[in-house]
């Protein structure tokens, strides 16, 4: 068993509250926004305001209207202590738990193809989880439960088996499922409980049903058809962000910020590395119903609309050293993607989420 920085690893699977509320409910979008009513304001100024928040190393943001760049901004620095120059606004960054929405879209595509059912149980799809008692209630937990975080399966991070600064140990999906089995259930089947283990299991299901690795299915089903040319799924122990980008930091046991650019991508299921352009393309396609059949669209977790009178939704992801948020109009016409690198414990970074939301309200002209 490995000693852990538990608070750090917990962030490998944390999504912002409003986004997880939408994930739990599987809600459809509210009324479409009228894009012409949105007044896109100064993106650069909004990003400068985010970068001025305590604990931020650097911040970037880009706004898109109908797939075209409508504004961008960068502030702070690529590296700690003002070093490395500015982060290129179009650079890659880890989108963390926003990856889960992409993974759910793939699962629902498989349902639409008749290769999987939402009512299929874990025992039926991954019989070894029941036969070896790796998942409690595997004969009752369905694919739908996993997508909506209502399986009650504990988060493997709570086991204490993993170390955020471990860059030498390769973990399998099964390692994480077994770790979750060592943790007592906190809720009953059917109750909402956010757990990354759900999406580790969905990844296993994707691979079992398709016979291909997750990275290949993400590429074939999402990245290539949507033209997300700068996006890839990190799955290796040393997968780093390609090209010039912002570095995030996380305090070690002595409180010294350590560069966590080398996240161990074999832990968790939040491995997508993307850009503002590409992640905006994903949410545009999701909003326009181009990813899954219309009759299954509501099954894809869709973040709850929360800004501009309920016509702008948002999804966020957080992991050590990075917060990323994408805001998007519910008709798919407008997206505003923000990535913020940190030098503090994410649990201390609540003000950064508030600053990001304020930036979106300012850029979209819906503040107040």
N, C-alpha and C positions, 0 to 999 in steps of 0.2 A: 504494500500500500504506500502511496506517495503522499507526503505532506502537502498541504494546499494553502494558497492564498485565496480563501473561499470567497471573500467579497469581490475579488478581481474576477475569478472564474464565473461567478454568478452573472456577470455582465456579458458573458459570451452568449447568453440567451435572453437578454432583456430588451423588450420593445416598449416604447412609450405608452403611457396609460391609455390614451385615446385610441391608439392603433390596436392595442390588445383587446379593448372593448369591442371594436369592430370584428376582430378575429374571432372572438368568442361567439358573437351573435351571428356571424355570417351574413350580415345585413346587405341589402341592395342599396344602391345609391339613391339619394334624394333627388328632387327636381333638378334638371340640368341648369347650369349657370349660363347666363348670357355673357359671353366673353367680351363683347364690346363695352360692357358696363365696368369692366375692370381697368383701372388706370395703373399701368405698371410704372412704379416710381423708381427712384435711384437705387439700383441694386448695390452699387459700390458702397454707398453710404450705409445701407442696411447691414452689409457684411462688416464694415468697419465697426459698427455698433456691437455686433456679435463678438468680434475679436477683442473688444475692450473689456469683456467680461472676465472676471478673475478666473484663473486656471486655464485659459485658452492659449494655445501656442499659435495656431493659425486657423483661418476660416476661408472657405471659398463658397461661391454660390452662382448659379446660373438660372435664368428664367427663359422659358420657351413658350411661344404662342403658335399654335398650328404647326408644331414641329420645327419652327425656325427660332434661332437664338434672338432673344429680345432684350437681353441685358446680362451683365456678369460683374462679379466683384471678387477681390482677394485682399486679405489684410492679415497682419501678423507675419509669421515667418515659417519656413519649411521645417526648421530645426529649433531646438530649445535655445533660449536666451537671445532671440533675435537673429540667429545665424541662418545661412543658407538662402537668403533672399525670399521673395514672395512665392507662395504656392501657385503654380499655373492654374487658372480657373477651370481648365478642361482636363486636369490631371485625374488619375484614378484614385479611388479610396475604397475602403471596406464598407459595405452597406450593412453589415452585421445582420440583425434579425429581419431586415427587409427581404433577405434571401428566402425566408419562410413563405412569403406570399408567392414568390416565384415557384417554389417547390410545390405548394398547394395547387397552383395552376397546372403543373405537369401531372399531378395525381388526378385531377379532374379531367384533364385531356384523356388519360387512360380510361377513366370511367366512360367518357363519351365514345371511345373506340370499342367499348364492350369488353375490354381486357381486365376490368376491375369493377367492383360494385362498392358503393358507399356503405352498404350493409355488410360487406365481407368482414369477418372477424379476423383477429390476429391469428387464431388457431388455423383458420382456413387458408390464409395467405402465407403466414410464416409459422408453420406447425411446430417448429422447434422451440418457439417461445413458450408454448404450452407444455410440450412434452418434457422439457428440461426445467420447467417452472422459472423461466427467466423473466416472465411478466405475469404478475398476479392478475387474474380474471381475463386471461388471454382468450378464453372461449366466449367472452361477452363483449370485449372492447372491439369496436368497429373502426373502419377507415374514417368514417364521419367523426367519430369521437376524437381520433388523433388530429384531424384537421382543425377541429374547433377547440382543442385543449380541454376536452371534457372527459378524457379517459381516466383521470385521477392518478395517472402514473407519475411517480415522483421525478423530480429533476435530478439527473445523474450528478450534477455539480454538487448537490447537497451531500453526496457520499464522502467528500473529502479525499477522494482518490487521485485528484489531478492538481497539477501545479501550473499556473499561468506562465511561469518562467522556465518550464521544462521544454527545451528544444532538442531533446535527444530521444525521447520515447515516442514510438509510433503506436497510436491507439486505434483499435478497430471499432466499428459501430457496435459490435457485440460487447466489447469491453464496457462501453458506456451504458448499454442496456443492463448488463449484469450489475454495474455500479448502482444504477437506479433501483434495482431489486433489493439492494441492501438498505434502502431508505424506507421508512414506514410511510404508508399512504396517509395523506392529510385530508382528503375529501373522498366522497362516494362517487361511484361511476355516474356520469351525467352532470356532475357539478364542474364549473369552470375552475381550472387551476393551470396556470401557465407553466409549461414544462418543455424544455428543449428536447427531452427524450421522445416526445411525440413525433418530432420531425426527424430525429435520428431513425426511428422506426419507419417513417414514411420514406426516407431515403433507401432503407433496406427493401421496402416494398417495390419502389421504382426499379431497383436493380433486379429483384426477383422476377417481376412481371416482364420487363423488357429484355433481360439478359445482358444489359449494358451498364457501365458505370454511371454514377450520377452526373459527373462532369460532362460526359458525352451526351446524355439526354438533355441537360441544360443547354448545351450548344446547339443540338439538333432541333429542339422544340421551341427555344426562346431566342437565344442570342443570334443565331444565323438568320432565321426568318424575319426577325424584327430589326435587323441591321445593327445590332449591338456589338459593333466590331471591336470595341475596346474593353469588353467585359469577359471575364472568365471565372470559373469556380476553382478556388484554391482548395486542394485536398491533400497536399503533401506537408510534411513536417516543416519544411523550410521555404514554402511558397511565400515570396515577398511581392509587394506591390511593384509592378513594372513601371519604369520611366520616372521622371522627376515628380515628386509628390510630397505631401506633408507627413512628417513623422509624429506619432503619438507617443506619450510617455506615461508610465504608471509607477507609483511609489513602491519601492521594495520594502522589506521588513524593517529597514532602518529609516524609511521615509524618503529615500533618495530617488528622484525620478529616473526610471530606466527606460530606454528606448524599447518599445514593444512592436516595432515594425515587423519583426519576425514572429508573429503569432503562430502557434502550433496549430496548423489547420486540420490536423487529425482529431482535434477535440471539438465537438459540437457540430452544428449543421448550418452555420452562418457564414459560409466561405466565399460568397460572391464578392468580387472586386469589380467596380464599375466606375462610370463617370456620370456627371450631371446629365450629359446628352443622352447616354444610353439608358440610365434609370428612368429618365423622362419618357423615353420611347416605350419602355415597358408599361408604365402607368397610363400612358395615352392609349396603348392597345388594350389594356385591361378595362379602362373606362369605356372604350368604344365597343367592347364585347367581341374583340377579334381573336381572343386566345382560346376560348372554349365555346361549345355550342350554347345557344341562347337559353335553352331549357335547363342548363347546368350552371349558368353564370352565377347564380346566388350561392352556389356551393363554394366558390373561391372566396377565401377570407378577404373582405373588402373594408379597409379602414373607415372608421366612422367620420362622416362629414362634420367639420367643427368650426370652420372659419367662414367669414363673409356671408353670414346668414345661413350657414349650413350648406353652402354650395361649393366649398373647398374642403376636401378631405386631406388627411396626412397620415404618413406612416413613418416610423422612426426605428432606428436600430442603434444599439450601443454595445461596445466591447472595450476592453482596456485600451485607452489612448484615443478613442474616436467616438464621436456622436454623428450620426447622419440622419437627415430628415428630408423627405420629399413631400411637398405640398402640391395638390393637383385639383383642378376644377373637375366636377363630376361629369362633365360632358366630354372630357378628354382634350380640351383645346389648350389649356394652360397648365404648365408645371413649373415649380420653383424648387430646385434641389440644392441642399446646403450640407456641407461637411465641415466638421469642427474637430481639430486635433487638440488633445488635452495634455496637461502635465500633472493632473491631480486624479485622485480616486474618483471613478465615475459616480459613486454614491454621494460625493460631495459636490457634484456638478449639476444640481437641480436648476440653478439659476441659468445655466446655459440653455436648457430647454425653453425657459421663459424668453430668453433673448432671441432664440431662433424663431419662436412663434411671433414675437414682436417684429422681427425682420420680415417675416412673411406677410404680416398684416400691413406693414408699411409698403412693401413692394407691390402687393396686390391692391393697395388703395382701399382696404376695408377696415383699417384701424378705427376704433371708436364707433 
